[in-house]
Amino acid sequence: MRIVGICGSPKSDKSSTRYLLEQALEAAAESLSDKDETVLLNIRDYNILHCTGCDSCVRRKPCPQSVNDDMPKLEKELINTDGIIIAAPSYFTSVPGILKDFIDRSRHMKMNGSKLRDTIFGAITHAGLKYGGQEHVIDVLNRYALGQGMIVVGSAGSPVKDGNFGSGSLQTDDGNWRMVKDDELAIRGSRLIGKRVAEVASRISPGE
Ligand SMILES: Cc1cc2nc3c(=O)[nH]c(=O)nc-3n(C[C@H](O)[C@H](O)[C@H](O)COP(=O)(O)O)c2cc1C
C-alpha cells in the first residue's frame, strides 16, 4: 500500500498547505501497517514545463515536453499508487500555476491507459482569507481526479462537526491572523482526509 501526497505550494518552507498535507499523511500512516508507505512530494521540486496543446498524448505518442523535464519522474511516483492526496493553496480561488502545469501535463497518463484510474483521491486546501476560495480549489482538485478516473473521497467525519475536506485559513473568525498550527478545524479535516484515503484504499486493495 502506498499513499502519495502532492504539495502544490510553490513555497520552499513555511508552507501552510504542506503542514496540512503532513498531518493528512501522518493520519494515513496511523491507519496503515508498518510495511505500507506514505510519501510527500513537493511540486516545486520538479521542473514541469507547460502543456503546449500539441495533442501528442491523444495520439498515444510520447509527450515532447517530457524529454526536457521531470514529468516522467513524477508519473513514475504516481502510477501504481493506491491513494493520492493533493493539497493546494488558494491562488485567486484556484490552484497555483505550477500545480496546474502538472494537472495539464498529466493528460498523458489519462490518454495512455487511464493510469490513475481507481486510485483513491482526497483534496486539501489552505487560503489567506477565511472565505478565500477554499471550496473552489477543492472543486478544481476533485474534478481533476474525476477526470483521471480516480475515486474521490471526502473526510466522512462527524456529520455535525466536520466539513467534507481539509481546509484552512490564516484569517480567524474575528478577522485576526493565525498560524496554520493553530487552525484546529483545518488540522482535523486534513487528518480525516488522510485517514479516509488510507481506509478506502485498504478496502479496495486488501492485504497489499
Ligand atoms: C498569487 C497569490 C494569490 C492568492 N490568492 C488568494 C485568494 O484568492 N484567496 C485567499 O484567501 N488567499 C490567497 N492567497 C494567499 C494564500 O492562499 C495563502 O497565503 C496560503 O496560506 C498560502 O499557502 P502556502 O503557505 O502553503 O503557500 C494568494 C497568494 C498568492 C501568492
The ligand as an SDF file (V2000), in Angstrom:
LIG
                    3D

 31 33  0  0  0  0  0  0  0  0999 V2000
   -0.6440   34.7410   -6.2250 C   0  0  0  0  0  0  0  0  0  0  0  0
   -1.4150   34.5200   -4.9610 C   0  0  0  0  0  0  0  0  0  0  0  0
   -2.8040   34.5070   -4.9990 C   0  0  0  0  0  0  0  0  0  0  0  0
   -3.5380   34.3260   -3.8300 C   0  0  0  0  0  0  0  0  0  0  0  0
   -4.8930   34.3160   -3.9020 N   0  0  0  0  0  0  0  0  0  0  0  0
   -5.6180   34.1380   -2.7700 C   0  0  0  0  0  0  0  0  0  0  0  0
   -7.0350   34.1190   -2.8120 C   0  0  0  0  0  0  0  0  0  0  0  0
   -7.6720   34.2080   -3.8620 O   0  0  0  0  0  0  0  0  0  0  0  0
   -7.7070   33.9770   -1.6310 N   0  0  0  0  0  0  0  0  0  0  0  0
   -7.0660   33.8670   -0.4350 C   0  0  0  0  0  0  0  0  0  0  0  0
   -7.7090   33.7470    0.5870 O   0  0  0  0  0  0  0  0  0  0  0  0
   -5.7090   33.8470   -0.3750 N   0  0  0  0  0  0  0  0  0  0  0  0
   -4.9840   33.9750   -1.4980 C   0  0  0  0  0  0  0  0  0  0  0  0
   -3.6080   33.9420   -1.4400 N   0  0  0  0  0  0  0  0  0  0  0  0
   -2.9620   33.6510   -0.1430 C   0  0  0  0  0  0  0  0  0  0  0  0
   -2.6130   32.1630    0.0130 C   0  0  0  0  0  0  0  0  0  0  0  0
   -3.6910   31.3280   -0.3370 O   0  0  0  0  0  0  0  0  0  0  0  0
   -2.2570   31.9080    1.4530 C   0  0  0  0  0  0  0  0  0  0  0  0
   -1.1600   32.7030    1.8430 O   0  0  0  0  0  0  0  0  0  0  0  0
   -1.9360   30.4410    1.7180 C   0  0  0  0  0  0  0  0  0  0  0  0
   -1.8490   30.2480    3.0970 O   0  0  0  0  0  0  0  0  0  0  0  0
   -0.6240   30.0260    1.0550 C   0  0  0  0  0  0  0  0  0  0  0  0
   -0.3530   28.6920    1.3540 O   0  0  0  0  0  0  0  0  0  0  0  0
    1.1480   28.1570    1.4240 P   0  0  0  0  0  0  0  0  0  0  0  0
    1.7930   28.7640    2.6240 O   0  0  0  0  0  0  0  0  0  0  0  0
    1.0100   26.6900    1.5410 O   0  0  0  0  0  0  0  0  0  0  0  0
    1.8030   28.5360    0.1360 O   0  0  0  0  0  0  0  0  0  0  0  0
   -2.8620   34.1310   -2.6010 C   0  0  0  0  0  0  0  0  0  0  0  0
   -1.4690   34.1320   -2.5640 C   0  0  0  0  0  0  0  0  0  0  0  0
   -0.7400   34.3080   -3.7230 C   0  0  0  0  0  0  0  0  0  0  0  0
    0.7760   34.3030   -3.6610 C   0  0  0  0  0  0  0  0  0  0  0  0
  1  2  1  0
  2  3  1  0
  2 30  2  0
  3  4  2  0
  4  5  1  0
  4 28  1  0
  5  6  2  0
  6  7  1  0
  6 13  1  0
  7  8  2  0
  7  9  1  0
  9 10  1  0
 10 11  2  0
 10 12  1  0
 12 13  2  0
 13 14  1  0
 14 15  1  0
 14 28  1  0
 15 16  1  0
 16 17  1  0
 16 18  1  0
 18 19  1  0
 18 20  1  0
 20 21  1  0
 20 22  1  0
 22 23  1  0
 23 24  1  0
 24 25  2  0
 24 26  1  0
 24 27  1  0
 28 29  2  0
 29 30  1  0
 30 31  1  0
M  END
$$$$
